[in-house]
Amino acid sequence: MYWTSFDQFIHMGGYGLYVWGSYGVTLALMLVEPLLAVQRRRRAIVQAREGELT
């Protein structure tokens, strides 16, 4: 597929919202998942340390 302008590239033949929306959701998940993993790890370490004290 060839585009003659940036506007046509963004719209992608009418599928631009789907294409760019998919990229946006994927990017958001790729950014959020490592942050959640760090949070879960910290919580697990705290719980493990609390278990050692009792």
C-alpha positions in Angstrom: 0.0 0.0 0.0 1.4 3.4 -1.0 0.5 6.7 0.7 0.9 10.0 -1.0 0.6 12.1 2.3 1.1 11.7 6.0 -2.7 12.1 6.4 -3.4 9.1 4.3 -0.8 7.1 6.3 -2.5 8.0 9.6 -5.9 7.0 8.3 -4.6 3.8 6.7 -7.5 3.4 4.2 -10.1 3.8 6.9 -8.5 1.4 9.4 -6.3 3.9 11.1 -8.3 4.0 14.3 -8.1 0.2 14.7 -4.4 0.1 13.8 -3.2 3.0 15.9 -5.6 2.0 18.7 -4.0 -1.5 18.7 -0.5 0.0 18.9 -1.6 2.3 21.7 -3.1 -0.5 23.8 -0.1 -2.7 23.2 2.3 0.1 24.2 0.3 0.9 27.3 0.4 -2.8 28.4 4.1 -3.1 27.7 4.7 -0.1 29.9 2.3 -1.1 32.8 3.2 -4.8 33.1 6.8 -4.3 34.2 5.7 -1.7 36.8 3.1 -4.1 38.1 5.7 -6.9 38.3 8.0 -4.7 40.4 5.1 -3.9 42.7 4.2 -7.6 43.1 7.8 -8.5 43.8 8.1 -5.8 46.5 4.9 -7.0 48.1 6.1 -10.7 48.0 9.4 -9.6 49.7 7.6 -7.8 52.4 5.3 -10.7 53.0 8.3 -13.1 53.1 10.0 -10.9 55.7 6.9 -10.7 57.8 6.7 -14.5 57.7 10.3 -14.8 59.0 9.5 -12.6 62.0 6.6 -14.6 63.3 
